[in-house]
Amino acid sequence: MAKKRPQTKAGRPQLTDEEIPVVGAREPCPCGSGRRYKACHGRAAAHAATELVQRPFEGLPGECDWVALRELVPAATVELKLKGGLPEGVPSVTLATVLPMAWPALRRDDGSVLLGLQNDTPSGDISRDLADTLQRALEAAPGTPVQARRVPADGVRMQDLLDPAGAFAPVVHSGFEFWVPDPENAAPDVTASLERANEAAIPTVKLTGVDAAYWCETPDKNHLRWVMPHPEERLLDALARLHAAGSSGLGEGTRLVGSFRAHGLTVPVWDLPSEITADDVEKPAAEFAERLAAALASDAPLTPEERRARGGLTNRQVTLS
């Protein structure tokens, strides 16, 4: 058999890692190694693209509400403010919990943009995926949905696109009528789709007296789910102090039952009697916030009762993301 000629690197450009372009997984790596891209520089690129960002919304105004809208709230919208203002021909950009057909984004006929938050994302950084979708939606033709795609690991993030001084003020809706400009005169198939979505939505209300707390109604009991920005270990200590002291509830018949962990933040959850409405829990929630602030300020070691309470809370913690 004829011997294979040794490959030579003479004449090949010497590229730095930052200069290696993205090519097909089975194509030769542009670095000139002779290996396929997926076995060479593509391996590091794939890892960077899928590496999980624990707090994707950190640094954005309203981080706790971003988490709530991503994981807890069925139907809500938020007007977004972009750095440098809106492009010409784009009257508004609105973040929505979910869009029809699970579209990642939609450029409406009037040029406005709807950006979906609860979609599956192709990488480990939700913020980067959302930013890529938003940029493409701003340039899409009016009346066009935008599909998801894999984005470069060094792509911009929502923190790069949004005005840091812009308020993040979610509006919770009872249904998904915000999908269409004129729901009363929508086509029959659109009306049927809206009805199905509305029937599946859990009634949810955002409290006004505290940040990022959401009351919701379920058939057996109501709940309050409250996204908190405090470091997890310190928050669990504080909750344990209150729980051991019998002051972790929100009134008669209510009970702190555990917490979620979502996108790097902790979300305590209370069970509420079915007769307790969102208005009923406003004052107790504000009073609890004051007790929690005092407990967070304490550096005293946990007592045996508080350690037991903390163990119970930790055992009932569920990770959503």
KEVEX-415142 format. One line per field, with one value per residue (C-alpha): residue in one letter; x, y, z. Coordinates in nm, 2 decimals. Layout:
<pts>
residu	c(A, ...) .
u	c(X, ...) .
v	c(Y, ...) .
w	c(Z, ...) .
</pts>
This chain:
<pts>
residu	c(M, A, K, K, R, P, Q, T, K, A, G, R, P, Q, L, T, D, E, E, I, P, V, V, G, A, R, E, P, C, P, C, G, S, G, R, R, Y, K, A, C, H, G, R, A, A, A, H, A, A, T, E, L, V, Q, R, P, F, E, G, L, P, G, E, C, D, W, V, A, L, R, E, L, V, P, A, A, T, V, E, L, K, L, K, G, G, L, P, E, G, V, P, S, V, T, L, A, T, V, L, P, M, A, W, P, A, L, R, R, D, D, G, S, V, L, L, G, L, Q, N, D, T, P, S, G, D, I, S, R, D, L, A, D, T, L, Q, R, A, L, E, A, A, P, G, T, P, V, Q, A, R, R, V, P, A, D, G, V, R, M, Q, D, L, L, D, P, A, G, A, F, A, P, V, V, H, S, G, F, E, F, W, V, P, D, P, E, N, A, A, P, D, V, T, A, S, L, E, R, A, N, E, A, A, I, P, T, V, K, L, T, G, V, D, A, A, Y, W, C, E, T, P, D, K, N, H, L, R, W, V, M, P, H, P, E, E, R, L, L, D, A, L, A, R, L, H, A, A, G, S, S, G, L, G, E, G, T, R, L, V, G, S, F, R, A, H, G, L, T, V, P, V, W, D, L, P, S, E, I, T, A, D, D, V, E, K, P, A, A, E, F, A, E, R, L, A, A, A, L, A, S, D, A, P, L, T, P, E, E, R, R, A, R, G, G, L, T, N, R, Q, V, T, L, S) .
u	c(0.00, 0.12, 0.22, 0.01, 0.19, 0.24, 0.02, 0.22, 0.12, 0.33, 0.14, -0.16, -0.26, -0.19, -0.52, -0.57, -0.86, -1.06, -1.03, -1.15, -1.48, -1.78, -1.82, -2.01, -1.94, -1.80, -1.60, -1.22, -1.14, -1.03, -0.73, -0.55, -0.52, -0.66, -0.93, -1.30, -1.43, -1.64, -1.33, -1.12, -1.22, -1.59, -1.57, -1.48, -1.74, -2.01, -1.92, -1.93, -2.26, -2.43, -2.26, -2.54, -2.55, -2.69, -2.83, -2.91, -3.11, -2.86, -2.79, -3.13, -3.38, -3.64, -3.44, -3.68, -3.98, -3.79, -3.76, -4.13, -4.24, -4.02, -4.13, -4.45, -4.68, -4.90, -4.99, -4.80, -4.64, -4.37, -4.27, -3.90, -3.67, -3.37, -3.04, -3.04, -3.42, -3.63, -3.52, -3.72, -4.04, -4.06, -4.32, -4.27, -4.09, -4.29, -4.18, -4.45, -4.46, -4.56, -4.67, -4.90, -4.75, -4.47, -4.30, -3.98, -4.07, -4.32, -4.29, -4.65, -4.80, -4.76, -4.39, -4.41, -4.22, -4.34, -4.06, -4.15, -3.99, -4.11, -3.97, -3.71, -3.37, -3.09, -2.80, -2.73, -2.77, -3.13, -3.03, -2.80, -3.07, -3.34, -3.10, -3.03, -3.41, -3.48, -3.22, -3.36, -3.72, -3.62, -3.50, -3.78, -4.04, -4.37, -4.61, -4.33, -4.26, -3.90, -3.78, -3.51, -3.16, -2.82, -2.63, -2.26, -2.12, -1.99, -2.32, -2.47, -2.70, -3.02, -2.80, -2.62, -2.95, -3.18, -3.16, -3.05, -3.25, -3.57, -3.84, -3.94, -4.31, -4.50, -4.87, -5.04, -5.33, -5.63, -5.59, -5.39, -5.59, -5.27, -5.18, -5.40, -5.47, -5.85, -5.95, -6.33, -6.30, -6.03, -6.07, -6.25, -5.93, -5.76, -6.05, -6.05, -5.68, -5.73, -6.01, -5.79, -5.50, -5.72, -5.88, -5.54, -5.41, -5.40, -5.55, -5.25, -5.22, -4.90, -4.90, -4.85, -4.70, -4.39, -4.16, -4.20, -4.47, -4.75, -5.08, -5.23, -5.56, -5.58, -5.88, -5.79, -5.60, -5.44, -5.07, -4.82, -4.49, -4.24, -3.91, -3.64, -3.30, -3.12, -2.83, -2.99, -2.81, -2.87, -3.24, -3.29, -3.14, -3.37, -3.68, -3.58, -3.56, -3.91, -4.04, -3.91, -4.06, -4.40, -4.39, -4.33, -4.70, -4.91, -5.21, -5.45, -5.46, -5.15, -4.83, -4.48, -4.44, -4.10, -3.93, -3.83, -3.48, -3.50, -3.23, -3.01, -3.28, -3.49, -3.88, -4.05, -4.40, -4.70, -5.02, -5.33, -5.69, -5.90, -6.10, -5.79, -5.76, -5.46, -5.60, -5.63, -5.26, -5.12, -5.09, -4.96, -4.70, -4.58, -4.56, -4.37, -4.12, -4.04, -3.99, -3.77, -3.55, -3.49, -3.41, -3.17, -2.98, -2.91, -2.57, -2.65, -2.59, -2.91, -3.06, -3.14, -3.50, -3.40, -3.17, -3.45, -3.67, -3.40, -3.36, -3.73, -3.73, -3.43, -3.58, -3.89, -3.69, -3.74, -3.50, -3.69, -3.38) .
v	c(0.00, 0.35, 0.55, 0.85, 1.17, 1.36, 1.67, 1.99, 2.31, 2.52, 2.81, 2.77, 3.09, 3.07, 3.17, 3.25, 3.08, 3.40, 3.40, 3.05, 3.08, 2.85, 2.58, 2.26, 1.99, 1.75, 2.00, 2.03, 2.27, 2.61, 2.61, 2.37, 2.08, 1.83, 1.72, 1.78, 2.09, 1.91, 1.73, 2.04, 2.40, 2.31, 2.11, 2.42, 2.63, 2.38, 2.37, 2.75, 2.76, 2.51, 2.60, 2.69, 3.05, 3.02, 3.37, 3.47, 3.78, 3.91, 4.28, 4.35, 4.58, 4.36, 4.04, 3.87, 3.95, 3.81, 3.49, 3.49, 3.56, 3.29, 3.02, 3.11, 3.35, 3.22, 3.55, 3.88, 4.15, 4.41, 4.71, 4.70, 5.00, 4.96, 5.14, 5.43, 5.41, 5.21, 5.16, 5.34, 5.16, 4.98, 5.15, 4.92, 4.61, 4.40, 4.10, 3.84, 3.52, 3.31, 3.37, 3.19, 2.87, 2.91, 3.15, 3.29, 3.64, 3.81, 4.13, 4.25, 4.41, 4.75, 4.69, 4.64, 4.34, 4.07, 3.87, 3.54, 3.44, 3.09, 2.92, 2.64, 2.79, 2.63, 2.73, 2.75, 3.13, 3.24, 3.61, 3.55, 3.35, 3.62, 3.89, 3.71, 3.66, 4.02, 4.15, 3.94, 4.04, 4.41, 4.35, 4.11, 4.20, 4.31, 4.03, 3.77, 3.53, 3.47, 3.11, 3.00, 2.92, 2.83, 3.15, 3.21, 3.18, 3.54, 3.69, 3.99, 3.95, 4.13, 4.32, 4.47, 4.57, 4.70, 5.04, 4.98, 5.28, 5.15, 5.04, 4.67, 4.68, 4.35, 4.36, 4.04, 3.94, 3.71, 3.57, 3.59, 3.85, 4.05, 3.81, 3.99, 4.36, 4.31, 3.98, 4.05, 4.05, 3.77, 3.49, 3.17, 2.96, 3.24, 3.27, 2.90, 2.90, 3.19, 3.01, 2.69, 2.90, 3.10, 2.78, 2.64, 2.96, 2.96, 3.29, 3.50, 3.84, 4.04, 4.20, 4.57, 4.62, 4.40, 4.31, 4.00, 3.83, 3.65, 3.51, 3.23, 3.03, 2.65, 2.42, 2.30, 2.60, 2.93, 3.00, 3.29, 3.25, 3.52, 3.55, 3.69, 3.84, 3.74, 3.49, 3.14, 3.03, 3.36, 3.36, 3.00, 3.08, 3.38, 3.18, 2.91, 3.17, 3.29, 2.94, 2.82, 3.13, 3.06, 3.38, 3.25, 3.25, 3.52, 3.50, 3.24, 2.92, 3.01, 2.81, 2.84, 2.50, 2.53, 2.70, 2.67, 2.74, 2.91, 3.08, 3.14, 3.28, 3.13, 3.14, 3.08, 2.93, 2.96, 2.76, 2.98, 2.89, 2.91, 3.20, 3.43, 3.66, 3.86, 4.17, 3.98, 3.89, 4.23, 4.36, 4.02, 4.01, 4.36, 4.27, 3.95, 4.16, 4.36, 4.04, 3.89, 4.20, 4.17, 3.80, 3.86, 4.11, 3.86, 3.69, 3.47, 3.10, 2.90, 2.73, 2.36, 2.44, 2.68, 2.42, 2.16, 2.42, 2.49, 2.12, 2.09, 2.39, 2.25, 1.90, 2.06, 2.27, 2.20, 2.32, 2.45, 2.55) .
w	c(0.00, -0.08, 0.22, 0.30, 0.26, 0.58, 0.60, 0.59, 0.76, 0.53, 0.38, 0.61, 0.79, 1.16, 1.33, 1.70, 1.88, 1.86, 1.48, 1.41, 1.23, 1.29, 1.02, 0.99, 1.26, 1.00, 0.80, 0.84, 1.13, 0.98, 1.22, 0.99, 1.23, 0.98, 1.23, 1.19, 1.34, 1.60, 1.73, 1.74, 1.80, 1.77, 2.09, 2.30, 2.10, 2.17, 2.54, 2.56, 2.39, 2.62, 2.95, 3.19, 3.31, 3.66, 3.68, 3.32, 3.43, 3.68, 3.62, 3.44, 3.61, 3.78, 3.79, 4.03, 3.80, 3.50, 3.69, 3.78, 3.43, 3.30, 3.54, 3.73, 3.55, 3.27, 3.09, 3.13, 2.93, 2.99, 2.77, 2.72, 2.68, 2.45, 2.48, 2.23, 2.18, 1.93, 1.57, 1.30, 1.21, 1.55, 1.77, 2.07, 2.20, 2.44, 2.64, 2.67, 2.88, 2.58, 2.22, 1.98, 1.83, 2.09, 1.86, 2.01, 1.87, 1.63, 1.43, 1.40, 1.10, 1.25, 1.31, 1.68, 1.83, 2.08, 2.24, 2.41, 2.74, 2.82, 2.51, 2.51, 2.44, 2.24, 2.47, 2.84, 2.85, 2.82, 2.81, 2.50, 2.32, 2.39, 2.27, 1.94, 1.88, 1.96, 1.72, 1.44, 1.52, 1.50, 1.14, 1.04, 0.79, 0.95, 1.00, 1.04, 1.33, 1.43, 1.48, 1.73, 1.63, 1.78, 1.86, 1.90, 2.25, 2.23, 2.12, 2.29, 2.59, 2.70, 2.94, 2.63, 2.46, 2.73, 2.89, 3.25, 3.37, 3.21, 3.45, 3.44, 3.52, 3.44, 3.36, 3.45, 3.22, 3.29, 2.94, 2.61, 2.43, 2.40, 2.12, 1.87, 1.83, 1.81, 1.97, 1.94, 1.56, 1.53, 1.29, 1.42, 1.44, 1.63, 1.87, 1.93, 2.00, 2.25, 2.43, 2.47, 2.61, 2.84, 2.98, 3.07, 3.24, 3.62, 3.76, 3.88, 4.04, 4.11, 4.46, 4.47, 4.82, 4.78, 4.49, 4.27, 4.48, 4.28, 4.42, 4.22, 4.24, 4.20, 4.25, 4.60, 4.75, 4.67, 4.68, 4.71, 4.52, 4.60, 4.41, 4.64, 4.55, 4.87, 4.87, 4.91, 5.23, 5.41, 5.30, 5.42, 5.76, 5.79, 5.69, 5.94, 6.22, 6.14, 6.09, 6.43, 6.59, 6.44, 6.24, 5.88, 5.79, 5.62, 5.85, 5.99, 5.79, 5.58, 5.58, 5.44, 5.27, 5.10, 4.81, 4.44, 4.31, 3.97, 3.77, 4.07, 4.29, 4.57, 4.55, 4.89, 4.85, 5.09, 5.09, 5.14, 5.21, 4.90, 5.04, 5.07, 4.77, 4.64, 4.82, 5.14, 5.14, 5.06, 5.42, 5.57, 5.29, 5.37, 5.74, 5.66, 5.46, 5.77, 5.98, 5.71, 5.69, 6.06, 6.03, 5.74, 5.95, 6.23, 6.24, 6.55, 6.51, 6.44, 6.75, 6.74, 6.66, 6.38, 6.24, 6.23, 6.06, 5.81, 5.73, 5.67, 5.43, 5.25, 5.21, 5.04, 4.80, 4.43, 4.15, 3.84, 3.64) .
</pts>
